[in-house]
Amino acid sequence: MIKFNASQTARMLGISNITLFRWLRKGKVNATKGLNGYWEFSIEEINKMLNEYENDPDKQKKVEEIIARAKKEGGLEWKTTFK
C-alpha cells in the first residue's frame, strides 16, 4: 500500500499542512504514524477526502500524476519539492 506524508497529502488535497492537521485532530481524515514518527496517509484515505472535499477534474488529474510517480519511485521514499 502506498502512503504519503503530510506535505504530499495536503498538496494533493489543495490545502495547507495546518488545515490537514486540524482535520486529523477533528477526525475528518485518518492517518497512521510511521516508524519514523511522521504521519502517513493512505491513497484510499486521500481519494475519500478528494471525493468529499471537491470534485475537480484538474485536481484529480494532478493527483493521478503524483500517484503514478510515487508508485514508480516507491511511495514515501519519493522526495518532493512541494512548497
Residue, then its C-alpha position, 0 to 999 in steps of 0.5 A: m500500500i502506498k502512503f504519503n506524508a503530510s506535505q504530499t497529502a495536503r498538496m494533493l488535497g489543495i490545502s495547507n499542512i495546518t488545515l490537514f492537521r486540524w482535520l486529523r485532530k477533528g477526525k475528518v481524515n485518518a492517518t497512521k504514524g510511521l516508524n519514523g514518527y511522521w504521519e502517513f496517509s493512505i491513497e484510499e484515505i486521500n481519494k475519500m477526502l478528494n471525493e468529499y472535499e471537491n470534485d475537480p477534474d484538474k485536481q484529480k488529474k494532478v493527483e493521478e500524476i503524483i500517484a503514478r510517480a510515487k508508485k514508480e519511485g516507491g511511495l514515501e521514499w519519493k522526495t518532493t519539492f512541494k512548497 
